Amino acid sequence: MKLLLRWFLAACALLLVAYLYSGVEVRSFPSALIAAAVIGLFYLVLRPVLVILTLPVTVVTLGLFLFVINALLFWAAASVLDGFFVRDFWAALLGSLIYSVIMVVVDAALRGLRIR
């Protein structure tokens, strides 16, 4: 149940990112649900591999390269989906930062709930 609620709130977070920032566009709520699932899947599967492969660059940049990895995954999700668009890399960077901040708040709120 908690996973479904987090997925729903992630889709709402994507809609909020699109509302707050014009570089990211989400056409509808079903598109946001699909985009949230794809972003979550990319973060779950591809992000650990990319973090390990780019570890030297990440160490040299004191961890700032992780923002680039997040932006690339956010942009990649937009490139494979219809109904979810990101204008360019810089829009992906800012959009992924806004999305990450919102999801930190969502995760903190869900941690306090007693849902299984």
Helices and strands as residue ranges (DSSP letters): H 2-20, E 24-26, H 29-53, H 55-60, H 65-80, E 84-86, H 89-111
